[in-house]
């Protein structure tokens, strides 16, 4: 079981998001849902008028607006501060510690992929940075 499916973490995370004034401001005009996938585990967040108003471990029948999906290792890189949200979610390789000969220069890949309504995901870019760093801070507190 990863951190994302633990009820205590979920409650702390949602509370922290709703107390994050930047997240609240950036999602003020958003009515949608964001799905976070860590391997096969999920956390669905319903966001309305600047607040997370519901969350579940499964995707409801009406789906999600957009999602972020990646391996537990990728999410742990965020939590541990090894990699930044932009490094994990925007295409391109920025960390070459595993490639000292630079054979993978120019590689276009992401560790945490964005899927679904990419227009809305783009519109919510700053809010998702706030979400990611709130997740990082919440998970680090354990």
Buried (B, 14 or more C-beta within 10 A) or exposed (E): EBBBBBEEBBEBBBEBBBEBEEBBEBBEEBEBBBBBBBBEBBBBBBBEEBBBBEBBEEBEEEEBBBBBBBBBEBBBBBBEEBBBBEBBBEEEBEEEEEEEEEEEEEEEEBBBBBEBBEEBBEBBEEBBBBBBBBBBBBBEEE
